[in-house]
Structure formats: C-alpha cells, structure tokens
C-alpha cells in the first residue's frame, strides 16, 4: 500500500504523522495498522486505551475515532524495561533454545518456572525475564509484563513454547492459536488405566469456590449461574503405555483452556501423577507429570514441526513404573 505519510520513522519510540485528504474519514486504528503493518489493530487499541496515542496533542478515548484533515497523530511506543538481577538470572532454571527464526523462537520451558509474573510484586525470575534478558527486542512485543507471550504453560508443566520476536508475528500466532491452526501434543503420566483412546468433551470454568482451580461442568451443574460462564473444551488422547496402576498418555488439546488437560483427565477418573490440585501429591515426582512434547504449524507457507524429549523427572518416573 502506498504510504501517504512522509514523517514516519519506525526506529523511534515516538512516531508522528499528519492526516491528509486520502485518509479523511478513516478509523484511527485502521490507519495505524495499515501504515505500520508490523503491528496489529489490537496492539494499537491497547496503546489507545493506555493513552499512548494522541490526536492534536490530546489522548483519544476510542480506537474508532474518525480522522479529520490535518489531524496530528503521535504514537508513543511502550518500552518494557529489562530489570533482571544477573545473579538471579544465572540461578534461574535452565531454559533451552530449540529453534531460532527471525520472527519467533521455539523454547523448552523447565518445570518450576512461571511464564509471566502473576502480580506486580512477584519477586522471582520468570520466563519473560529470561526472554527479555537474552532477546532484548522481545521487550516491545505484545503487552507490558507479558512480552512475547501468545500461549502459556502452567508453572509445573515443562516443554515447548512459541515466542514471537516482533508484533507482526505476535499477531499472526495469536490468530493461529485462535483458529486452532497449531497442533500441540502433550505427554502425561496418569493414575489408573484409561480406555486406549478417547475424546473428553466437557466445558471448563473457574471453580465457584476454589478460585485457584478450574472445573468441568457436569449435567447436574448446568443450571448453576457459575456454570453458565463455562467455555467448551475438547481433548483427545491415546494411551501409549500401560503400567500396573498408571499409564503414559499422549494428549492433544483441541481448545486451549486453562488447566485443560489436567481438568479433563481428572474428570474421567485419571488425574496426573503428582497433581496436587486435581489429584494428589506423589512421593515419586515433585510436580504434576505433564510435558509439552510436540508443536506443529505452518508459518508464511512453511511447515514447522518440533519435538522435545521427556525431562529427567518424568523419565525417571516412567522407569520406576516399568520396573515395578
């Protein structure tokens, strides 16, 4: 698209432009997304809501503001400061870089590492801290506090994650997750002996009493007001190996709800080993036995497939059950 603005400098934290006759009557967020295509309309809506976009030196309250001739637009791009203590970073759990692309990273998150700070006073190193420390450009991707994050793993879940490196790829991957264009495969070690294959298709909602957990909606709960907020969720699974009282399960979430695999497997009577929220504590592993093992997707016409072996604690757990 032809650029009608001569004074755009995308290397600056502050961008200014003037509306000409061609753009009169256009929505503000549409214009910004067209003129700066590496960023999404959703990204600019967040900036507008934060007061970072001015028109004629005044903050704009609506992303749908209709442009007038000679409107002066100023955009302040937020910079998330990297404030990570180097010693803390050295002591942080190891994150493995699996693949590096100009637009994204594939990393393996260790169990025990939080993806992003759950509250402003969180004092421990997070995955976001690690990312901004080693890949400074990610500090300006996405939202403040969640730089580079388009999907999450629970603190005690290990394995593969996609991390966009710019706002263009952030928008692309956000839509790909929304449209279910990214295939995710997890490995879980569960209690009991599930059917060889299955599809769990029950809605998930935050628990009405215990706010730190989710729950599936049973038919008897369907009339409750809290149950009306439940979101549909589907997980298919295949048992890879049976043991005396446990099984190794390959789970493929169709949707991406919070704690989905853990909730779904518990709902059919087979909670994860070590899951203190939906099952019970285990003396054999210090966390729930869940690992993001594979990711597959197509990005800009190229197919990508990544895999990551079980971490030591889950492999040792398997070895124990095989020897029992």
C-alpha positions in Angstrom: 0.0 0.0 0.0 1.3 3.5 -0.8 2.5 5.4 2.2 0.8 8.8 2.4 3.0 9.9 5.3 6.5 11.2 4.9 7.5 11.6 8.5 7.1 8.0 9.8 10.3 6.7 11.4 9.8 3.2 12.8 13.1 3.3 14.6 11.9 5.8 17.0 9.9 5.2 20.2 7.7 8.2 19.2 6.0 8.3 15.8 4.2 11.3 14.4 2.1 11.7 11.3 -0.4 14.0 9.8 -3.7 13.0 8.2 -4.0 14.0 4.5 -7.1 14.2 2.3 -6.8 10.5 1.3 -7.3 9.3 5.0 -10.1 11.7 6.0 -13.0 9.6 7.4 -10.9 6.6 8.2 -10.8 4.9 11.7 -7.7 5.7 13.7 -6.9 2.1 14.5 -7.3 1.0 10.9 -5.0 3.8 9.7 -2.3 2.9 12.2 -2.4 -0.8 11.4 -2.2 0.0 7.6 0.7 2.4 7.9 2.6 0.3 10.4 1.8 -3.2 9.3 4.2 -4.9 11.6 1.7 -4.2 14.4 -1.9 -5.3 14.7 -5.1 -3.3 15.3 -5.4 -5.0 18.7 -1.9 -3.7 19.6 -2.9 -0.1 18.7 -6.2 -0.5 20.5 -4.2 -1.3 23.7 -2.0 1.8 23.1 -5.1 3.9 22.6 -6.6 2.6 25.8 -3.4 3.3 27.7 -3.4 6.9 26.4 -0.3 6.4 24.3 -1.9 7.7 21.1 -2.6 11.5 20.9 -4.6 13.3 18.3 -3.8 17.0 18.2 -1.9 16.6 21.5 -4.9 15.1 23.3 -5.4 11.5 24.3 -8.0 9.6 22.2 -10.6 7.7 24.0 -11.8 5.4 21.2 -9.9 3.3 18.7 -12.7 4.1 16.2 -12.0 7.8 16.2 -12.9 9.2 12.8 -9.9 11.1 11.3 -10.1 14.7 10.0 -7.9 16.6 7.6 -4.6 17.7 9.1 -5.1 15.8 12.4 -1.7 15.5 14.1 -1.2 11.9 15.4 1.5 10.9 17.9 2.2 7.4 19.0 4.4 6.6 22.0 5.6 3.0 21.8 6.0 1.5 25.2 9.4 0.1 26.2 9.3 -2.6 28.9 12.5 -2.1 30.9 14.6 -5.2 31.5 15.2 -5.1 35.2 16.6 -8.6 36.0 19.3 -9.2 38.5 22.1 -11.0 36.7 22.8 -13.4 39.6 19.1 -14.3 39.8 19.2 -15.0 36.1 22.2 -17.2 36.4 20.5 -19.1 39.3 17.2 -19.4 37.3 16.1 -22.8 36.0 17.5 -23.6 32.6 15.5 -22.6 29.5 16.5 -24.4 26.3 16.5 -22.6 23.0 15.2 -25.2 20.5 15.0 -23.1 17.3 15.6 -19.5 16.3 13.7 -17.8 13.4 13.8 -14.1 12.6 10.2 -13.9 13.6 9.9 -16.4 16.5 11.7 -18.6 18.9 10.9 -22.2 20.0 12.0 -22.8 23.6 11.6 -25.6 26.1 10.4 -24.3 29.5 11.5 -26.2 32.5 9.1 -27.2 35.2 9.0 -24.8 38.1 9.4 -21.6 36.0 6.5 -19.2 35.8 5.8 -17.8 32.4 5.0 -14.2 33.5 4.6 -12.5 36.9 1.2 -13.3 38.4 1.2 -9.9 40.2 3.4 -6.7 40.3 5.2 -7.8 43.5 6.3 -11.2 42.2 10.0 -11.5 43.2 11.2 -14.5 41.3 12.6 -14.7 37.8 10.0 -15.6 35.1 10.3 -16.8 31.6 9.5 -13.3 30.4 12.5 -12.0 32.3 14.7 -14.7 30.7 13.4 -13.8 27.2 14.0 -10.0 27.6 17.4 -10.6 29.1 18.7 -12.7 26.2 16.5 -11.3 23.3 16.1 -7.6 24.0 13.7 -7.0 21.1 11.0 -9.1 22.8 10.6 -6.4 25.4 8.5 -4.4 22.9 6.4 -7.4 21.7 2.8 -7.8 23.0 1.8 -6.3 26.3 3.8 -5.0 29.2 4.5 -7.7 31.7 3.7 -10.5 29.1 6.3 -9.6 26.4 6.4 -12.2 23.7 3.7 -14.4 25.2 0.9 -15.8 23.0 0.3 -19.0 25.0 1.3 -20.3 28.3 2.3 -23.4 30.2 1.4 -23.9 33.9 4.3 -23.3 36.2 4.9 -27.0 36.8 4.4 -28.1 33.2 7.5 -28.5 31.1 8.1 -28.4 27.4 7.8 -26.5 24.1 6.5 -22.9 23.7 6.4 -20.5 20.7 7.7 -17.0 21.4 7.1 -14.2 18.8 10.0 -11.8 18.3 8.0 -8.9 16.8 4.5 -7.6 16.9 3.7 -8.8 13.4 4.4 -12.5 14.3 2.7 -11.9 17.7 -0.5 -11.0 15.8 0.0 -13.9 13.4 0.4 -16.5 16.1 -2.4 -15.1 18.2 -4.7 -15.6 15.2 -3.3 -19.1 14.6 -4.0 -20.2 18.1 -7.5 -18.7 18.0 -8.2 -20.5 14.7 -6.7 -23.8 16.1 -4.0 -23.9 13.4 -1.3 -25.0 15.8 -1.2 -28.7 16.7 0.0 -29.3 20.3 0.9 -32.8 21.7 1.5 -33.4 25.4 2.7 -36.4 27.3 1.1 -37.1 30.7 1.6 -39.9 33.3 -1.8 -40.6 34.9 -3.3 -42.6 37.6 -5.2 -45.8 36.7 -5.9 -47.3 33.3 -7.9 -45.1 30.9 -9.5 -46.5 27.8 -7.0 -46.9 25.0 -8.3 -43.9 23.1 -10.9 -41.2 24.0 -12.2 -37.7 23.4 -13.1 -35.7 26.5 -15.7 -33.0 25.5 -16.8 -31.2 28.6 -16.9 -27.4 29.2 -14.4 -25.8 31.7 -15.0 -22.9 34.1 -13.3 -21.4 37.1 -14.3 -23.3 40.2 -17.0 -21.3 42.1 -15.4 -21.8 45.5 -11.7 -22.6 45.0 -10.5 -19.7 42.7 -7.1 -21.2 42.1 -8.5 -24.1 40.1 -10.8 -24.9 37.2 -13.6 -27.4 37.0 -15.5 -29.3 34.3 -19.3 -28.7 34.1 -21.4 -31.8 34.9 -25.0 -32.1 33.8 -26.2 -31.5 37.4 -24.3 -28.2 37.4 -25.8 -26.9 34.1 -28.4 -24.7 35.9 -26.0 -23.0 38.2 -25.1 -19.4 37.4 -21.3 -20.0 37.6 -21.7 -22.9 35.1 -23.2 -20.6 32.5 -19.7 -19.0 32.2 -18.1 -22.3 31.1 -16.3 -22.5 27.8 -16.4 -25.5 25.6 -13.2 -27.7 25.6 -12.1 -30.8 23.9 -9.1 -33.1 24.5 -8.3 -36.2 22.5 -5.9 -38.8 24.0 -4.2 -42.1 23.2 -2.6 -44.4 25.8 1.0 -45.1 24.8 1.8 -47.5 27.5 0.1 -49.2 30.5 1.7 -50.0 33.8 0.4 -51.7 36.9 -1.6 -48.8 38.2 -0.7 -45.9 35.9 -0.4 -45.1 32.2 1.6 -42.9 29.8 -0.9 -40.8 27.8 -0.5 -38.7 24.7 -3.0 -35.8 24.9 -3.9 -33.4 22.1 -6.0 -30.4 23.2 -8.3 -29.1 20.5 -9.0 -26.0 22.5 -6.7 -24.1 24.9 -8.5 -23.6 28.2 -6.6 -23.0 31.5 -5.5 -26.4 33.0 -7.5 -28.1 30.3 -5.6 -31.4 30.1 -5.3 -31.7 33.9 -9.0 -31.0 34.4 -10.2 -33.3 31.6 -8.1 -36.3 32.6 -9.2 -35.8 36.2 -12.8 -35.6 35.1 -12.7 -39.2 33.7 -11.0 -40.5 36.8 -7.4 -40.4 35.8 -5.7 -37.3 37.3 -2.0 -36.7 36.6 0.6 -38.2 38.9 1.7 -35.5 41.3 -1.1 -33.1 40.6 -1.9 -31.7 44.0 -4.8 -29.5 42.6 -6.8 -32.1 40.7 -5.3 -35.3 42.1 -2.9 -36.0 44.9 0.8 -35.5 45.9 3.3 -38.1 44.8 6.5 -39.2 46.6 8.0 -40.0 43.2 7.8 -36.6 41.4 7.7 -33.1 42.8 5.2 -31.8 40.3 2.4 -32.9 38.0 3.6 -35.2 35.3 2.8 -33.2 32.2 5.1 -32.2 29.3 4.6 -30.2 26.1 6.3 -32.7 23.7 5.4 -31.5 20.1 4.4 -28.4 18.2 3.3 -28.3 14.5 2.2 -25.4 12.4 2.6 -23.6 9.1 4.0 -20.1 9.2 4.2 -17.9 6.0 3.8 -21.0 3.8 6.5 -23.1 5.5 5.7 -26.1 7.7 7.4 -26.4 11.1 7.5 -29.4 13.4 9.3 -29.5 16.8 9.7 -32.2 19.4 11.2 -32.3 22.9 12.0 -35.4 24.9 10.7 -36.1 28.4 12.7 -34.3 31.1 14.6 -36.3 33.6 12.0 -36.3 36.4 9.2 -37.7 34.1 11.6 -40.2 32.5 12.7 -41.5 35.9 9.0 -41.8 36.9 8.4 -43.9 33.8 11.4 -46.1 34.6 10.2 -46.7 38.1 6.7 -47.8 36.9 8.3 -50.1 34.3 10.4 -51.8 36.9 7.5 -52.3 39.4 
